[in-house]
Amino acid sequence: MFSARKAQKSPTGGGASTLLIIIGLMIVLYIIFLPPSVREEVLSDAPIDGSGGSSGTGSGSGSSSGSGTTNTVSEEVVLREGPVVLQYLPDDSIEHELQSVRVVKTPQAEIIAQKTSLISTKSWFADNSQNLNFKIGDLSNTDSVQLSFLTTTSKGPLVIVLNGQEIYNGIVSGPSLTLDLSKEYLTDDNNLIFIAASTGYKFWGVNKQALNNLRITASVADASTSIAVQYFDFDSEEHANLESAKLSFFVDCVSTERGVYTVWLNNIELVSAVPDCGSFQRPIDVTNLILKGQNKLVFEIEQGDYLIDNLRVNSKVTQSHSPVYFFELDQDLFTELDADDKECGEIDGFCPQGCDADEDKDCCFDEEPGAFWCDVETDELDDRCVSSVSSSTCDRCPAGYEDDDGDPPEDCEGLCGDDDDNSCPTGCSIFYDEDCCFDADRFWCNDVPITGLESVCEVSVSTAECDDCISGYKGDGEKPNCDASTTSSDDTEEELLDDYNVVLKIFFADDFEFKEAEININGDALRIDTRSAEFERNIDRFVRPDYNSIKIIPESTLEITSLEISLENS
């Protein structure tokens, strides 16, 4: 018995084996139904996305390798902006001049209906009433409706009913009768009934009304000329930048008749009054009523003859939006410049130590604010940078003195070298005066290029020659094929290490519209003149440690999908 009981407690292991087989089958089925990419990572022991690695966009400074070391990336994006649409409006005031209109509504007397004669009789034995039906084509523009007739026989009272309303009941004592037909009883279709009154108790008697030359007359105005409609358009750029819009016009009365005139813009009433003839309507602010695209202006009068003249809508728009963006570059990316790197006499925005104001334009304006500079060497060295200029000393600078803004002294305006007077004085050299250069269909440089005075006014400018002019070549109405022009405002003494490049990239929405803009980076400028969908430039010489700014000044409407500034290894 003891042995038998012990045998009953011994496990056979069959249940555990079955459970393990079931679990194994479930794991196999799970792996089979996984997506192929995940199944491959599970079987290869690779980390699955999101379980231990990292991903994303931005400006990382390194990348991980399998060994755990960090390497410098080939590109780090320090600024990314967009998309943005920069609209260009050359003027801040736009005038929409509309054609003159004339609105006329002068009533004219008309015969609406007439009847030669009618006879109405009434007795105990007969009732013979008569009808006169008439239509009014335009009731709203019909006034002073009257009934008139002559009487040849009038025995007993006459009763006249208009559209069910009794308008007369009496003895016609004279040879004629004229009645005003109230407009409140009139409709488009009208009915007049003429009834001879009852004889009363006189059963033997007969009342009789014999009427001749019956007429329905009225004063009718032609409504088709009482309304004038004008249309004008606001394009998307003007509407998006609209600050204010005002409607103005002049009202002249052609006739002595005057009535209320009403003005609507896009179905909104602006004015409803009797006009002050021969005067300008006070400008009406319609800023909030202007629609993008077509706008509808309506003039309507109740009575009169008006000429609406000098009709215009004047809009004021904001100047083109010029966004400013900021980016940061670490101090470790820069090295200090040796003072020897700056040369006296170069127009580079820096006045080297020991350089005289008469030798360097930057030193001239740094040391003597408000001074005047001569771009070419003068006979006397002290005459090149002067604190004041009189009419007697203008000729000491053959190219013309100018201040820090490029403007001539007041006493030298209009002379050779004045670039702002739109005139080329007789005998003035094309190398001294911008207007003379433009008259010769050439390109002009505001400062003497590094290649000398002969390069100030060029017949053409090649890509290689663009950098000769630090301020950028320009033409009269056209630009040379230079993508970049610079101004010299860099007063820093640090430059980017040779190991790095800073690159500006701008991507546009199309590759067929011409794009024009000035890009201002920390006060320095480069130009965009391209049809391409991409613009890329190295901007090493414009950047500085820590915070930098970039401003886009559009000279045509720009549709920018992305603007990027990246730090790259050289």
C-alpha positions in Angstrom: 0.0 0.0 0.0 2.8 2.3 0.8 4.4 1.8 -2.6 1.1 2.3 -4.3 0.3 5.7 -2.6 3.8 6.9 -3.4 3.3 6.1 -7.1 0.2 8.1 -7.2 2.0 11.3 -6.1 4.8 11.1 -8.7 4.4 13.7 -11.5 4.5 12.5 -15.1 5.7 16.0 -16.6 3.2 15.8 -19.5 1.2 19.0 -18.6 4.3 21.2 -18.3 5.5 20.0 -21.8 2.2 20.9 -23.4 2.3 24.4 -21.9 5.8 25.1 -23.2 4.8 24.0 -26.7 1.8 26.3 -26.7 3.9 29.3 -25.5 6.5 28.5 -28.2 3.8 28.4 -30.9 2.4 31.8 -29.8 5.9 33.4 -30.0 6.4 32.0 -33.5 3.0 33.3 -34.7 3.7 36.7 -33.1 7.0 37.0 -35.0 5.4 35.9 -38.3 2.7 38.6 -38.1 5.2 41.4 -37.3 6.0 44.0 -40.1 9.0 42.9 -42.1 11.2 45.8 -40.9 10.4 45.2 -37.2 10.8 41.4 -37.6 14.3 41.9 -39.1 15.3 44.2 -36.2 14.0 41.7 -33.6 15.8 38.7 -35.1 19.1 40.7 -35.6 19.0 42.1 -32.0 19.1 45.7 -33.4 17.4 48.5 -31.4 13.9 49.4 -32.6 13.2 53.1 -33.3 11.8 54.8 -30.2 13.2 52.1 -27.8 16.6 53.4 -27.2 17.9 55.6 -30.1 16.9 59.3 -31.0 15.8 61.1 -34.1 14.6 64.5 -35.2 15.5 67.7 -37.1 17.4 70.7 -35.9 20.9 71.9 -35.5 22.9 69.2 -33.8 26.6 69.6 -33.3 27.6 66.0 -33.6 26.6 62.5 -34.6 26.9 59.2 -32.6 28.9 56.3 -33.8 29.0 52.7 -32.7 32.0 53.3 -30.5 30.4 56.1 -28.6 32.8 58.8 -29.9 31.5 62.2 -31.2 32.5 63.6 -34.6 32.0 67.1 -36.0 29.1 67.1 -38.4 29.5 68.4 -42.0 26.6 70.9 -41.6 24.8 72.5 -38.7 21.7 74.6 -39.4 21.8 77.7 -37.2 18.7 79.3 -38.6 15.7 78.0 -40.5 12.6 80.1 -41.4 9.7 79.9 -43.7 7.5 79.7 -45.6 6.8 83.4 -46.0 5.5 85.7 -48.7 7.1 89.2 -48.8 5.0 91.5 -50.9 6.6 94.5 -52.6 4.7 97.8 -53.0 6.9 100.6 -54.6 4.5 103.4 -53.4 2.7 103.9 -50.2 -0.2 105.8 -51.9 -2.3 104.4 -54.8 -5.0 106.3 -56.6 -7.9 104.5 -58.4 -9.3 107.1 -60.8 -12.8 106.2 -62.1 -14.8 107.6 -65.0 -17.3 110.3 -64.5 -21.0 109.3 -64.3 -24.3 111.0 -64.9 -27.5 110.1 -63.1 -30.8 111.5 -64.4 -34.3 111.1 -63.1 -36.6 113.8 -64.5 -40.4 113.2 -64.4 -42.4 113.6 -67.7 -46.2 114.0 -68.0 -47.7 111.0 -69.7 -51.2 109.8 -70.7 -51.5 106.3 -69.2 -55.1 105.6 -70.5 -57.9 107.3 -72.2 -61.5 106.6 -73.4 -63.6 108.6 -75.8 -66.9 108.4 -73.9 -69.1 106.4 -71.6 -72.7 106.4 -70.4 -73.9 105.1 -67.1 -77.6 104.9 -66.2 -79.6 103.8 -63.1 -83.3 103.2 -62.6 -85.6 100.8 -60.7 -85.5 98.6 -63.8 -81.9 99.0 -65.1 -78.4 99.4 -63.7 -75.8 100.2 -66.4 -72.4 101.1 -64.7 -69.2 101.5 -66.8 -65.6 100.4 -66.4 -62.3 101.9 -67.3 -59.2 99.6 -66.8 -55.6 100.9 -67.0 -52.1 99.6 -66.2 -49.1 101.4 -64.5 -45.8 100.0 -65.8 -43.6 101.4 -63.0 -45.6 102.4 -60.0 -42.6 103.3 -57.9 -41.6 106.0 -60.4 -45.1 107.2 -61.2 -46.6 110.2 -59.3 -49.4 112.7 -59.6 -51.9 110.3 -61.2 -55.1 112.1 -62.2 -58.5 111.3 -63.8 -60.1 114.0 -65.9 -63.2 114.1 -68.2 -65.9 116.3 -69.7 -69.6 115.9 -68.8 -72.3 116.2 -71.5 -75.1 114.9 -69.3 -75.1 114.6 -65.6 -78.4 113.8 -63.9 -78.2 112.8 -60.3 -75.0 112.0 -58.3 -72.0 110.3 -59.9 -70.2 107.6 -58.0 -66.6 106.6 -58.9 -64.8 103.6 -57.4 -61.1 102.9 -57.8 -60.0 99.3 -57.1 -62.9 98.9 -54.7 -62.4 102.2 -52.9 -65.0 105.0 -53.4 -63.1 108.1 -54.4 -66.1 110.3 -55.5 -69.8 110.6 -54.8 -71.5 113.8 -55.8 -73.1 116.1 -58.3 -70.9 117.2 -61.2 -71.8 120.8 -61.4 -69.4 122.0 -64.1 -68.6 120.9 -67.6 -65.5 118.9 -66.4 -64.0 117.2 -63.5 -60.4 116.4 -62.4 -59.7 114.0 -59.6 -56.3 113.0 -57.9 -56.0 109.3 -57.7 -54.3 108.5 -54.4 -51.2 106.3 -54.8 -52.2 104.2 -51.9 -55.2 102.8 -53.9 -53.2 102.2 -57.1 -51.7 99.0 -58.2 -50.0 97.7 -61.4 -53.5 96.8 -62.8 -56.3 99.2 -62.0 -60.1 99.4 -62.4 -62.3 102.5 -62.3 -66.1 102.0 -62.1 -68.5 104.9 -63.0 -71.9 104.5 -61.5 -75.0 106.7 -61.8 -76.6 107.0 -58.3 -79.9 105.5 -57.3 -83.2 107.3 -58.0 -84.5 106.5 -54.6 -88.3 106.3 -54.3 -88.8 107.7 -57.8 -89.5 104.4 -59.5 -90.3 106.3 -62.7 -87.1 108.3 -62.8 -83.7 107.6 -64.5 -80.3 109.0 -63.5 -77.8 109.3 -66.3 -74.1 110.2 -66.5 -72.7 110.8 -70.0 -68.9 111.5 -70.0 -66.5 112.4 -72.8 -62.7 112.6 -73.3 -61.8 110.5 -70.3 -58.0 110.5 -69.5 -55.7 109.0 -66.9 -52.5 111.1 -66.7 -49.4 110.9 -64.5 -45.9 112.1 -64.0 -43.5 109.3 -64.9 -39.7 109.2 -64.4 -37.3 107.0 -66.4 -35.6 104.9 -63.8 -33.1 103.3 -66.2 -30.9 106.5 -66.1 -31.3 107.1 -62.3 -28.6 104.5 -61.4 -24.9 104.5 -62.4 -22.5 101.7 -61.5 -18.7 101.8 -61.4 -16.2 99.0 -60.7 -12.6 99.1 -59.4 -10.1 96.5 -58.3 -7.8 96.0 -55.4 -5.2 93.4 -56.1 -4.1 90.9 -53.4 -0.9 92.9 -52.5 -2.7 96.2 -52.1 -5.5 94.7 -50.1 -3.2 92.8 -47.8 -1.2 95.9 -47.0 -4.1 98.3 -46.9 -3.9 101.0 -44.2 -6.7 103.3 -45.3 -8.9 104.0 -48.3 -11.0 107.1 -49.0 -13.7 107.8 -51.7 -14.0 111.3 -53.0 -16.0 112.9 -55.9 -17.5 116.2 -57.1 -21.2 116.7 -57.6 -22.5 119.1 -60.3 -26.3 119.7 -60.7 -27.2 119.9 -64.4 -30.9 120.9 -63.7 -32.6 123.0 -61.0 -34.6 120.0 -59.8 -32.9 118.4 -56.8 -33.6 115.2 -55.0 -31.9 112.8 -52.6 -28.9 110.9 -54.0 -27.6 107.7 -52.4 -24.2 106.1 -52.7 -23.4 102.4 -52.0 -20.1 100.6 -51.9 -20.4 96.8 -52.0 -24.1 97.1 -51.0 -23.3 99.3 -48.0 -24.9 102.7 -47.9 -22.4 105.6 -47.6 -24.4 108.7 -48.3 -28.1 109.6 -48.6 -28.8 113.3 -48.8 -29.6 116.2 -51.1 -26.2 117.2 -52.6 -24.5 120.5 -52.3 -24.2 121.2 -56.0 -20.9 122.4 -57.3 -18.8 121.2 -54.5 -16.6 118.2 -53.6 -18.0 115.5 -51.4 -16.0 115.3 -48.2 -13.8 112.2 -48.5 -15.5 109.1 -47.1 -13.5 106.5 -45.2 -14.2 103.1 -46.9 -11.2 101.2 -45.5 -13.3 98.4 -43.9 -15.5 98.1 -47.0 -12.9 97.4 -49.6 -12.8 93.8 -50.9 -9.9 92.0 -52.5 -10.6 91.9 -56.2 -13.6 93.7 -57.7 -15.5 96.4 -55.8 -18.9 97.8 -56.8 -19.8 101.5 -56.4 -23.4 102.6 -57.1 -25.0 106.1 -57.4 -28.8 106.4 -57.4 -31.1 109.5 -57.3 -34.7 110.0 -56.5 -35.0 113.1 -58.7 -32.7 115.5 -60.6 -29.9 115.5 -63.0 -26.4 115.1 -61.5 -22.9 114.8 -62.9 -20.5 112.9 -60.6 -17.0 114.0 -61.6 -13.4 113.6 -60.3 -14.3 110.2 -58.9 -11.5 108.4 -57.2 -10.5 106.0 -54.4 -7.2 106.8 -52.8 -5.6 104.1 -50.8 -2.6 104.2 -48.4 -0.6 101.0 -47.9 2.1 99.9 -45.6 5.6 99.8 -47.0 6.8 96.4 -48.0 7.4 94.1 -45.0 11.0 93.5 -44.2 11.4 90.7 -41.7 14.4 90.4 -39.4 15.7 87.1 -38.2 18.4 86.3 -35.6 21.0 83.5 -35.3 23.9 82.8 -32.9 27.4 81.7 -33.6 29.7 80.5 -30.8 32.7 82.7 -29.9 35.0 79.6 -30.4 34.3 79.7 -34.1 36.2 83.1 -34.5 39.7 84.4 -34.2 40.9 87.9 -33.4 42.3 89.8 -36.3 45.7 91.3 -36.2 45.6 95.0 -36.6 48.1 94.6 -39.5 45.3 92.8 -41.4 43.6 96.2 -41.9 45.1 98.5 -44.5 45.0 102.3 -44.4 43.1 103.7 -47.3 40.7 100.7 -47.8 37.0 101.3 -47.6 36.3 98.4 -45.2 34.4 100.0 -42.4 37.6 100.0 -40.2 40.0 102.8 -39.3 43.5 101.2 -38.7 45.5 102.5 -35.9 47.7 105.4 -36.9 45.8 106.0 -40.2 45.1 109.7 -41.0 41.6 111.0 -41.7 42.8 112.4 -45.1 44.1 109.0 -46.1 41.1 106.7 -45.2 37.4 107.4 -45.8 36.5 105.4 -42.7 38.9 107.3 -40.5 37.5 110.6 -41.9 34.0 109.9 -40.7 35.0 108.2 -37.5 37.3 111.0 -36.4 35.3 114.0 -37.7 31.5 113.3 -37.6 29.7 115.5 -40.1 32.8 115.8 -42.3 33.0 115.7 -46.1 35.2 113.3 -48.1 36.7 113.5 -51.5 36.9 110.1 -53.3 39.9 111.2 -55.4 43.2 112.6 -54.1 43.3 116.4 -53.9 46.2 118.7 -54.6 46.6 119.4 -50.9 46.3 116.3 -48.6 44.5 118.3 -46.0 41.7 119.1 -48.4 40.5 115.5 -48.8 38.7 115.2 -45.4 37.2 118.6 -44.4 34.8 119.7 -41.7 33.0 122.2 -43.9 32.8 123.2 -47.6 31.9 126.6 -49.0 31.2 127.6 -52.6 34.7 128.8 -53.0 36.2 125.4 -52.0 33.9 123.1 -53.9 36.4 122.8 -56.8 39.2 121.5 -54.6 37.5 118.0 -55.0 37.0 117.4 -58.8 34.8 114.3 -58.0 32.7 116.4 -55.6 32.7 116.3 -51.8 30.1 114.1 -50.0 29.1 113.4 -46.5 28.6 110.0 -44.8 25.3 109.5 -46.5 26.7 110.4 -50.0 25.0 113.8 -50.1 27.0 116.9 -51.4 27.5 120.0 -49.3 24.7 122.6 -49.7 27.0 125.1 -51.5 28.1 122.4 -54.0 24.7 121.1 -55.0 24.2 120.9 -58.8 28.0 120.8 -59.5 30.0 118.0 -61.0 30.0 115.2 -58.4 26.5 115.8 -57.1 24.9 112.3 -57.6 21.5 113.3 -56.5 20.5 116.2 -58.9 19.7 113.9 -62.0 21.8 116.2 -64.1 25.2 115.9 -65.8 27.0 119.3 -65.8 28.8 120.2 -69.1 32.4 118.9 -69.1 32.0 116.7 -66.1 33.7 113.3 -66.3 31.8 110.1 -66.3 34.1 109.0 -63.5 33.1 111.9 -61.2 29.3 112.1 -61.5 26.7 109.3 -61.3 24.3 111.1 -63.7 27.1 111.5 -66.3 27.9 107.8 -66.0 24.2 106.8 -66.4 23.8 109.1 -69.4 26.6 107.0 -71.0 24.6 103.8 -70.3 27.2 102.5 -67.9 27.3 101.0 -64.4 28.3 103.2 -61.4 30.2 102.5 -58.2 29.7 105.0 -55.3 33.2 104.5 -54.0 36.4 104.3 -55.9 36.9 100.5 -56.5 40.1 98.7 -55.4 41.1 98.6 -59.1 41.2 102.4 -59.4 39.2 105.5 -60.6 38.8 104.0 -64.1 36.6 101.3 -62.7 34.1 103.8 -61.1 32.0 103.9 -64.3 32.1 100.6 -66.3 30.5 99.7 -69.6 29.8 96.2 -68.3 30.6 94.3 -65.1 31.7 90.7 -65.2 31.1 88.4 -62.3 34.8 88.6 -61.4 34.6 92.4 -61.3 31.6 92.6 -58.9 33.7 92.5 -55.8 35.9 95.4 -57.0 33.1 97.8 -55.9 32.6 97.4 -52.2 29.2 99.3 -52.3 28.0 97.4 -55.3 27.7 98.5 -59.0 24.3 99.8 -60.1 22.8 101.0 -63.3 20.1 103.5 -64.3 17.0 101.2 -64.3 19.0 98.0 -64.6 21.6 96.1 -62.5 24.8 94.3 -63.5 25.0 90.5 -63.2 26.2 90.6 -59.6 24.4 88.6 -57.0 26.2 90.2 -54.1 27.1 93.8 -53.3 28.4 94.8 -50.0 28.5 97.9 -47.8 31.3 98.3 -45.4 29.9 98.6 -41.8 31.9 95.8 -40.3 33.7 97.3 -37.3 34.6 94.0 -35.6 38.1 92.8 -35.2 37.3 89.1 -35.4 36.8 86.8 -38.3 35.5 83.2 -38.8 38.1 80.5 -38.5 39.3 79.0 -41.8 37.9 75.7 -40.7 34.3 76.8 -41.2 32.0 78.4 -43.7 28.7 80.1 -43.0 26.3 79.7 -45.9 23.0 81.4 -46.6 20.4 79.4 -48.6 17.0 80.7 -49.8 14.5 78.5 -51.6 11.7 80.1 -53.7 8.4 78.8 -54.8 9.2 79.1 -58.5 12.0 79.4 -61.0 10.5 81.8 -63.5 9.5 85.0 -61.7 12.4 87.5 -61.3 13.4 88.0 -57.7 15.0 91.2 -56.4 15.9 91.9 -52.8 18.6 93.3 -50.6 19.8 91.0 -47.8 21.2 93.0 -44.8 23.4 91.0 -42.5 24.6 92.8 -39.5 24.5 96.1 -41.5 26.3 94.7 -44.5 24.3 94.1 -47.7 24.2 91.6 -50.5 21.8 91.5 -53.4 19.4 89.0 -54.9 18.8 89.3 -58.6 17.8 85.9 -60.0 15.0 83.8 -61.6 16.3 80.7 -60.0 14.4 78.8 -57.4 17.5 78.7 -55.2 19.9 81.4 -53.9 23.1 80.4 -52.1 26.0 82.6 -50.9 28.9 82.3 -48.5 28.5 85.0 -45.8 31.7 84.4 -43.8 32.8 88.0 -44.0 29.4 89.3 -42.7 29.1 87.2 -39.5 30.3 87.9 -36.0 30.4 86.1 -32.7 27.3 85.6 -30.6 24.1 87.2 -32.1 23.7 88.1 -35.7 20.8 89.6 -37.6 19.6 89.1 -41.2 17.0 91.4 -42.8 15.2 90.8 -46.1 14.2 94.0 -48.0 12.1 92.9 -51.0 12.3 94.8 -54.3 9.8 92.4 -55.9 7.3 90.1 -54.4 9.1 87.0 -52.9 7.5 83.7 -52.2 10.1 82.0 -49.9 9.6 78.4 -49.0 12.6 78.2 -46.8 15.5 80.4 -45.5 18.5 78.6 -44.0 21.8 79.6 -42.6 24.2 76.7 -41.9 27.6 76.3 -40.4 29.7 73.9 -42.5 33.2 72.5 -42.4 35.6 74.0 -44.9 
